[in-house]
Amino acid sequence: MDYIPNGFFQTIKSIHKEIGEKWLEDFNDLKSYCEEKWGLQILQPYELSYNFVAPAIKNDGSFVVVKLVVPNGDGFIQEVEALTLYQGNGIVKLIDVEIEKGIMILEHISPGVKLYTLSNDEEATAIMAKIMRELWIEAPQNSRISTIFQREETFKRIRQKHKAGVGPITVKMLVEAEEIFSKLTNSIKKLYLLHGDLHHHNVLYSNNPNKWVAIDPKGFIGEREYDVIQFLLNKVPTVKMSEIIGRRIDILVDHLELNRQRIILWGFCHSILSLYWDLEDFGETSDDTWKMVQLFEHLKEKI
């Protein structure tokens, strides 16, 4: 358990409950299993959020990345399917996988500098647009990957469960967001395979080849405008927020020929959903996400 920081330990227990506790108890055995099967030594992990991810050195001296996921739900399977479909185009390559144990062996990205470290916001946005263009492919048929239509049902369940609102989210906001979400889903012209969690921390720089690549796809089927929202919600500016977020939208619209109005409407809906997920998982909301809810509400009123 030396490999697991206390914050990550608490996150796993908070989200996965008893299944997470059992996974943590068995972690050392899982680590040993990986090292023996793939002939490698797992090193100290990267900064952890919801999954265990660490570099590993193989017996031949080469490096890979080991990702260990609590096998609870379909999220892991969807990520594996997305990586398989992308085939390393604009994204890290999947080398091997063991579904039942929640193990992925991935390409090692070096030096692995995060897009988050770039101080020039316009440059970072242009890089993200290039990655989005590489990633977005026609939606697969007969897939286990979640869809925008399933997320519409999520909105309905949330509103029905919280008839008086929840946290800072008023019932008026929930009703409006659900209605907008439904109108947007009913007017989608083409579905794409999306990353599903594309933001500054999920894009790394690789020296081989010299380019930026995405990591950690959730896998999601929807329209392209929806996939830019997580990027807009990340690295929220402390000053000139409206100006900087507006410029991000301008760049994405221009580079990718997207619909500005739909980005704003999806942004309003998804920022509320993100706020709700924070409440559900951790019992508190993010100040940055709340600011973005208010910004998108303001932009929506100007449409």
MARMARVEX-755967 format. One record per residue (C-alpha): residue number from 0; residue in three letters; x, y, z. Coordinates in Angstrom, 1 decimal, padded with zeros to 4 digits. Each point is the difference from the previous one (the first is absolute). Last residue first. Example, Ala and Ser with C-alpha at 12.3 -4.5 7.8 and 13.67 -1.06 7.14 Angstrom:
MARMARVEX-755967
n	res	c1	c2	c3
1	SER	013.7	-001.1	007.1
0	ALA	-001.4	-003.4	000.7
END
This chain:
MARMARVEX-755967
n	res	c1	c2	c3
302	ILE	-028.1	034.0	-027.9
301	LYS	000.8	002.6	002.7
300	GLU	-001.9	-001.9	002.7
299	LYS	002.1	-003.1	-000.7
298	LEU	003.3	002.0	000.5
297	HIS	-001.2	001.0	003.5
296	GLU	-001.1	-003.5	000.9
295	PHE	003.4	-001.2	-001.3
294	LEU	001.8	002.4	002.3
293	GLN	-002.1	-000.9	003.0
292	VAL	000.6	-003.8	-000.5
291	MET	003.6	000.8	-000.6
290	LYS	000.3	001.8	003.4
289	TRP	-001.7	-003.0	001.6
288	THR	002.6	-002.3	-001.6
287	ASP	002.9	002.2	001.4
286	ASP	-001.5	-000.1	003.5
285	SER	-000.2	-003.8	-000.1
284	THR	-002.9	-001.5	001.8
283	GLU	-000.2	-002.1	003.2
282	GLY	-001.2	-003.4	001.2
281	PHE	002.9	-001.8	-001.7
280	ASP	-001.5	-002.4	-002.6
279	GLU	-003.6	001.3	-000.3
278	LEU	000.8	003.6	000.6
277	ASP	002.8	000.0	-002.5
276	TRP	-002.2	-001.9	-002.5
275	TYR	-002.6	002.7	000.4
274	LEU	002.4	002.8	-000.9
273	SER	001.1	-002.0	-003.0
272	LEU	-003.7	-000.3	-001.1
271	ILE	-000.4	003.7	000.4
270	SER	003.1	000.6	-002.1
269	HIS	-001.4	-002.5	-002.6
268	CYS	-003.2	001.9	-000.5
267	PHE	001.4	003.5	-000.4
266	GLY	002.9	-001.3	-002.1
265	TRP	-002.3	-001.9	-002.3
264	LEU	-001.9	003.3	-000.6
263	ILE	003.2	002.0	-000.5
262	ILE	001.5	-002.6	-002.4
261	ARG	-003.3	-000.2	-001.9
260	GLN	000.0	003.7	-000.6
259	ARG	003.6	000.0	-001.2
258	ASN	-000.6	-002.7	-002.6
257	LEU	003.4	-001.6	-000.9
256	GLU	002.2	000.5	-003.1
255	LEU	002.9	-001.7	001.8
254	HIS	002.7	002.7	-000.1
253	ASP	-002.4	003.0	000.0
252	VAL	-002.4	-001.3	002.6
251	LEU	002.8	-001.3	002.2
250	ILE	001.8	003.4	-000.2
249	ASP	-003.1	002.0	000.7
248	ILE	-001.0	-002.2	003.0
247	ARG	003.4	000.4	001.5
246	ARG	-000.3	003.8	-000.5
245	GLY	-003.3	000.0	001.9
244	ILE	001.6	-001.9	002.8
243	ILE	002.8	002.6	000.2
242	GLU	-002.3	003.0	-000.1
241	SER	-002.6	-001.4	002.4
240	MET	002.8	-001.0	002.5
239	LYS	001.9	003.3	-000.1
238	VAL	001.6	-000.9	003.2
237	THR	000.2	-003.3	001.9
236	PRO	-000.1	-002.1	-003.2
235	VAL	-001.7	-003.4	000.2
234	LYS	002.7	-002.7	-000.7
233	ASN	-002.8	-002.4	-001.0
232	LEU	-003.6	000.7	-000.8
231	LEU	000.7	001.0	-003.6
230	PHE	001.9	-003.3	-000.5
229	GLN	-002.9	-001.9	001.4
228	ILE	-002.3	001.8	-002.4
227	VAL	001.9	-000.8	-003.2
226	ASP	-001.6	-003.5	-000.4
225	TYR	-003.5	001.3	-000.2
224	GLU	000.6	001.9	-003.2
223	ARG	001.1	-003.2	-001.7
222	GLU	-003.3	-001.8	000.3
221	GLY	-000.5	-003.1	002.1
220	ILE	001.4	-003.4	000.7
219	PHE	002.3	-000.1	003.1
218	GLY	003.3	-001.7	000.8
217	LYS	001.5	000.8	003.4
216	PRO	003.3	000.8	-001.7
215	ASP	003.0	-000.1	002.4
214	ILE	002.8	001.5	-002.2
213	ALA	000.3	002.5	-002.8
212	VAL	003.1	000.7	-002.1
211	TRP	002.2	003.1	-000.6
210	LYS	002.6	-000.4	-002.7
209	ASN	003.7	-000.6	-000.6
208	PRO	-000.1	-003.7	-000.9
207	ASN	001.5	-001.3	002.2
206	ASN	000.6	003.1	002.1
205	SER	-003.5	-000.2	001.4
204	TYR	-001.9	002.8	001.7
203	LEU	-003.0	-000.9	002.1
202	VAL	-003.8	000.7	-000.2
201	ASN	-002.3	-001.2	002.8
200	HIS	000.8	002.7	002.5
199	HIS	-001.1	002.8	-002.3
198	HIS	-003.4	-001.5	-000.8
197	LEU	-001.7	-002.7	-002.1
196	ASP	-002.3	-002.1	002.2
195	GLY	-002.4	-001.7	-002.5
194	HIS	002.5	-000.8	-002.7
193	LEU	-002.8	000.0	-002.6
192	LEU	-001.1	-002.6	-002.5
191	TYR	-002.2	002.0	-002.3
190	LEU	-003.8	000.4	-000.8
189	LYS	-001.4	002.1	-002.8
188	LYS	-002.9	002.4	-000.4
187	ILE	-000.9	000.5	003.7
186	SER	-003.4	001.8	000.3
185	ASN	-001.7	-002.3	002.5
184	THR	003.0	000.0	002.3
183	LEU	000.1	003.8	000.1
182	LYS	-003.7	000.3	000.7
181	SER	000.3	-002.5	002.9
180	PHE	003.0	001.7	001.5
179	ILE	-001.8	003.4	-000.1
178	GLU	-003.1	-001.5	001.8
177	GLU	002.2	-001.7	002.6
176	ALA	002.1	003.2	000.6
175	GLU	-003.2	002.1	000.4
174	VAL	-001.5	-002.4	002.5
173	LEU	003.2	-000.3	002.0
172	MET	000.6	003.7	000.0
171	LYS	-003.5	000.7	001.2
170	VAL	000.3	-002.7	002.7
169	THR	003.0	002.0	001.3
168	ILE	003.6	-001.3	-000.1
167	PRO	001.9	001.5	003.0
166	GLY	-000.4	-003.3	001.9
165	VAL	-002.8	-002.0	-001.5
164	GLY	-003.3	001.1	-001.5
163	ALA	-003.5	-000.2	001.5
162	LYS	-001.1	-003.0	-002.1
161	HIS	003.4	-001.7	000.5
160	LYS	-000.6	-003.7	-001.0
159	GLN	-002.2	000.8	-003.0
158	ARG	002.5	002.7	-001.2
157	ILE	002.9	-002.4	000.4
156	ARG	-001.8	-002.9	-001.7
155	LYS	-000.9	002.3	-003.0
154	PHE	003.6	001.2	-000.3
153	THR	001.3	-003.6	000.0
152	GLU	-002.5	-000.8	-002.8
151	GLU	001.7	002.6	-002.2
150	ARG	003.3	-001.6	000.9
149	GLN	-001.3	-003.2	-001.6
148	PHE	-000.7	001.9	-003.2
147	ILE	003.5	001.5	000.0
146	THR	001.3	-003.5	-000.3
145	SER	002.0	-002.4	002.2
144	ILE	002.4	-002.4	-001.7
143	ARG	-001.1	-003.6	-000.2
142	SER	000.0	000.2	-003.8
141	ASN	-002.2	-001.6	-002.7
140	GLN	001.0	002.5	-002.7
139	PRO	003.0	002.3	000.4
138	ALA	-000.4	003.8	000.0
137	GLU	001.9	001.7	-002.8
136	ILE	003.4	001.3	001.1
135	TRP	001.0	002.9	002.2
134	LEU	003.5	-000.6	001.2
133	GLU	002.2	001.8	-002.6
132	ARG	-002.1	003.1	-000.1
131	MET	-000.2	000.1	003.8
130	ILE	003.8	-000.2	000.2
129	LYS	000.3	003.0	-002.3
128	ALA	-002.6	002.0	002.0
127	MET	001.9	-000.8	003.2
126	ILE	003.2	001.5	-001.5
125	ALA	-001.9	003.1	-001.0
124	THR	-001.4	000.3	003.5
123	ALA	003.4	-000.3	001.6
122	GLU	001.4	002.7	-002.3
121	GLU	-002.9	002.3	000.9
120	ASP	000.5	-000.6	003.7
119	ASN	003.8	000.8	000.0
118	SER	001.2	-001.2	003.4
117	LEU	000.5	-003.6	-001.1
116	THR	000.3	-002.2	003.1
115	TYR	-003.5	-001.4	-000.4
114	LEU	000.9	-001.6	-003.3
113	LYS	001.8	-002.5	002.2
112	VAL	003.7	-000.9	-000.5
111	GLY	000.3	-003.7	-000.7
110	PRO	003.7	-000.1	-000.7
109	SER	-000.6	-002.6	-001.3
108	ILE	-003.2	-001.8	-000.5
107	HIS	000.1	-003.7	001.0
106	GLU	-002.4	-002.2	-002.1
105	LEU	-002.6	-001.7	002.1
104	ILE	-000.5	-003.2	001.9
103	MET	-003.5	-000.1	001.3
102	ILE	-001.3	-002.0	003.0
101	GLY	-003.6	-000.1	001.4
100	LYS	000.3	-003.6	001.3
99	GLU	-002.8	-001.3	-002.2
98	ILE	001.0	002.0	-003.0
97	GLU	003.6	-001.0	-000.4
96	VAL	001.6	002.4	-002.5
95	ASP	003.0	000.3	-002.2
94	ILE	001.9	002.7	-002.0
93	LEU	-002.6	002.8	-000.2
92	LYS	001.5	002.9	-001.9
91	VAL	-000.3	003.6	001.4
90	ILE	-002.1	002.3	-002.1
89	GLY	000.0	002.1	-003.2
88	ASN	-000.4	-003.1	-002.1
87	GLY	001.2	-002.9	002.3
86	GLN	-002.5	-002.5	-001.4
85	TYR	-003.0	002.3	000.8
84	LEU	-002.4	-003.0	000.0
83	THR	002.1	-002.0	002.4
82	LEU	000.4	003.0	002.3
81	ALA	-003.8	000.6	000.0
80	GLU	-000.7	-003.7	000.7
79	VAL	002.4	000.0	002.9
78	GLU	-001.5	003.1	001.4
77	GLN	-003.5	-001.4	-000.3
76	ILE	001.0	-003.2	001.8
75	PHE	001.5	002.0	002.9
74	GLY	-003.1	002.1	000.3
73	ASP	-002.5	-002.9	000.0
72	GLY	-000.5	-000.4	003.7
71	ASN	002.4	-000.8	002.9
70	PRO	003.3	-001.6	-001.0
69	VAL	002.1	002.4	002.1
68	VAL	002.6	001.2	-002.5
67	LEU	003.7	-000.7	-000.3
66	LYS	002.0	001.8	-002.7
65	VAL	003.6	-001.2	-000.6
64	VAL	002.1	002.2	-002.2
63	VAL	002.9	-001.3	-002.2
62	PHE	003.7	000.5	000.1
61	SER	002.9	-001.9	-001.7
60	GLY	002.9	-001.6	001.9
59	ASP	-000.4	-003.5	-001.4
58	ASN	-001.4	-001.2	003.4
57	LYS	-002.8	002.6	-000.3
56	ILE	000.0	003.3	001.9
55	ALA	-003.4	001.2	001.3
54	PRO	-001.6	003.4	000.0
53	ALA	-003.0	000.4	002.3
52	VAL	-003.8	000.5	-000.2
51	PHE	-002.4	-001.0	002.8
50	ASN	-003.5	001.3	-000.8
49	TYR	-002.3	002.9	001.2
48	SER	002.5	002.8	000.6
47	LEU	003.7	-000.9	000.3
46	GLU	003.1	002.1	-000.6
45	TYR	002.3	-002.5	-001.7
44	PRO	000.8	-003.2	001.8
43	GLN	003.4	-001.1	001.4
42	LEU	001.4	-002.8	-002.1
41	ILE	-001.5	-003.3	-001.1
40	GLN	002.7	-002.6	-000.9
39	LEU	-000.5	-002.0	-003.1
38	GLY	-000.2	-003.5	-001.4
37	TRP	-003.6	000.2	-001.3
36	LYS	-001.5	-002.9	002.0
35	GLU	002.3	000.4	003.1
34	GLU	-000.3	003.7	000.4
33	CYS	-003.7	000.0	-000.7
32	TYR	-000.7	-002.7	002.6
31	SER	002.2	001.8	002.6
30	LYS	-002.0	003.2	-000.4
29	LEU	-003.3	-002.0	000.3
28	ASP	001.2	-001.7	003.2
27	ASN	001.0	003.4	001.4
26	PHE	-003.4	001.4	-000.8
25	ASP	-002.1	-002.7	001.6
24	GLU	-001.1	002.2	003.0
23	LEU	-000.5	002.9	-002.3
22	TRP	-002.2	-001.9	-002.3
21	LYS	-002.0	-001.3	003.0
20	GLU	-000.5	003.6	001.2
19	GLY	-001.1	001.1	-003.5
18	ILE	-002.6	-002.7	-000.3
17	GLU	-001.3	001.0	003.5
16	LYS	-000.4	003.7	-001.0
15	HIS	001.0	000.7	-003.6
14	ILE	-000.1	003.8	000.0
13	SER	000.9	000.9	003.6
12	LYS	002.3	-002.9	000.5
11	ILE	001.9	000.7	-003.2
10	THR	000.3	003.7	000.8
9	GLN	001.2	-000.7	003.6
8	PHE	002.9	-002.2	-001.3
7	PHE	000.8	002.6	-002.6
6	GLY	000.4	002.6	002.7
5	ASN	002.0	-002.3	002.2
4	PRO	002.6	-000.7	-002.7
3	ILE	000.2	-003.6	-001.3
2	TYR	003.4	-001.4	-000.9
1	ASP	000.9	-001.0	003.6
0	MET	-003.1	-002.2	000.0
END
